Amino acid sequence: MSEKKKTLVLGASLKTWRVSHDAVNRLVKYGHPVVARGKNRRDRYY
């Protein structure tokens, strides 16, 4: 099986009503490695 590449989400947010938050959660839910970068330091998670 091939190694999965990380997906970079720019503009990620910890605010639950943002589309980027939903996108990151869905990627993680389905097993995709994610690097999420937001404007604020608190919005950055891996």
Backbone as CSV, one residue per row, in Angstrom:
resi,resn,N_x,N_y,N_z,CA_x,CA_y,CA_z,C_x,C_y,C_z
1,MET,0.839,-1.172,0.000,0.000,0.000,0.000,0.885,1.237,0.000
2,SER,0.510,2.237,-0.761,1.331,3.447,-0.850,1.114,4.356,0.360
3,GLU,2.141,5.141,0.642,2.087,6.056,1.779,1.190,7.243,1.439
4,LYS,0.336,7.625,2.381,-0.551,8.767,2.155,0.218,10.063,2.312
5,LYS,-0.057,11.013,1.437,0.567,12.321,1.530,-0.260,13.197,2.465
6,LYS,0.406,14.125,3.142,-0.298,15.039,4.031,-1.069,16.071,3.209
7,THR,-2.204,16.461,3.725,-3.003,17.505,3.109,-2.848,18.776,3.921
8,LEU,-2.475,19.864,3.258,-2.311,21.152,3.912,-3.588,21.955,3.740
9,VAL,-4.163,22.397,4.855,-5.365,23.240,4.814,-4.954,24.629,5.288
10,LEU,-4.913,25.578,4.351,-4.595,26.960,4.699,-5.882,27.694,5.042
11,GLY,-5.824,28.516,6.069,-7.012,29.249,6.492,-7.893,28.438,7.423
12,ALA,-7.315,27.437,8.063,-8.079,26.596,8.989,-8.511,27.409,10.205
13,SER,-9.622,27.025,10.788,-10.164,27.748,11.929,-10.671,26.771,12.977
14,LEU,-10.557,27.171,14.228,-11.125,26.369,15.315,-12.594,26.710,15.560
15,LYS,-13.107,27.698,14.848,-14.523,28.077,14.973,-15.371,27.038,14.248
16,THR,-16.282,26.433,14.983,-17.020,25.285,14.459,-17.953,25.613,13.299
17,TRP,-18.335,26.852,13.106,-19.238,27.204,12.011,-18.501,27.492,10.709
18,ARG,-17.175,27.448,10.720,-16.385,27.701,9.509,-16.278,26.437,8.658
19,VAL,-16.315,26.619,7.348,-16.215,25.494,6.420,-14.862,24.800,6.560
20,SER,-13.801,25.565,6.800,-12.473,24.962,6.932,-12.405,24.008,8.121
21,HIS,-13.113,24.321,9.183,-13.157,23.448,10.360,-13.806,22.120,9.996
22,ASP,-14.899,22.193,9.268,-15.597,20.983,8.829,-14.716,20.164,7.881
23,ALA,-14.009,20.834,6.986,-13.147,20.131,6.036,-12.036,19.376,6.749
24,VAL,-11.391,20.017,7.709,-10.318,19.356,8.459,-10.867,18.156,9.222
25,ASN,-11.995,18.324,9.861,-12.591,17.223,10.628,-12.939,16.034,9.735
26,ARG,-13.458,16.300,8.557,-13.810,15.203,7.640,-12.562,14.481,7.131
27,LEU,-11.525,15.248,6.821,-10.280,14.622,6.371,-9.718,13.706,7.446
28,VAL,-9.701,14.185,8.676,-9.187,13.379,9.795,-10.073,12.162,10.021
29,LYS,-11.380,12.362,9.947,-12.330,11.262,10.158,-12.090,10.102,9.190
30,TYR,-11.725,10.435,7.947,-11.521,9.406,6.940,-10.058,8.985,6.801
31,GLY,-9.238,9.367,7.791,-7.889,8.838,7.871,-6.819,9.554,7.074
32,HIS,-7.100,10.761,6.612,-6.099,11.513,5.864,-5.216,12.304,6.826
33,PRO,-3.896,12.232,6.656,-3.022,13.057,7.493,-3.175,14.527,7.094
34,VAL,-3.349,15.394,8.085,-3.661,16.794,7.819,-2.716,17.709,8.583
35,VAL,-2.288,18.778,7.902,-1.605,19.892,8.543,-2.488,21.099,8.287
36,ALA,-3.024,21.676,9.353,-3.949,22.801,9.232,-3.283,24.065,9.756
37,ARG,-3.297,25.115,8.947,-2.662,26.376,9.328,-3.699,27.486,9.242
38,GLY,-3.848,28.205,10.341,-4.775,29.318,10.378,-4.050,30.637,10.539
39,LYS,-4.801,31.706,10.498,-4.232,33.040,10.633,-3.658,33.253,12.031
40,ASN,-4.378,32.790,13.030,-3.940,32.943,14.416,-3.145,31.732,14.857
41,ARG,-2.239,31.936,15.787,-1.416,30.828,16.283,-2.286,29.710,16.858
42,ARG,-3.382,30.049,17.522,-4.238,29.020,18.119,-4.990,28.204,17.069
43,ASP,-5.022,28.696,15.827,-5.721,27.979,14.749,-4.813,27.019,13.992
44,ARG,-3.643,26.726,14.544,-2.709,25.834,13.869,-2.662,24.499,14.593
45,TYR,-2.990,23.466,13.899,-2.923,22.145,14.493,-2.524,21.137,13.430
46,TYR,-2.082,19.978,13.878,-1.539,18.977,12.964,-2.235,17.661,13.134
